[in-house]
């Protein structure tokens, strides 16, 4: 049997703190079902500090390097998750 690749998930959330809190049950569920997976928050890094055990990394969506993600480029998403 071939080894299963490590699952990676990019969770984008650019909203306010209250909206972010409402996403936590879904994020916790993903973490439970993918215990070895990599979970990256793209949004406001300060939000990830509220639940540091859930995210492996937090990236600031306001950075220029992520501008290509909002132009419908699937390859850009894959590139950022791989690097």
Order of alpha helices (4+ residues) and beta strands (2+ residues): beta-alpha-beta-alpha-beta-alpha
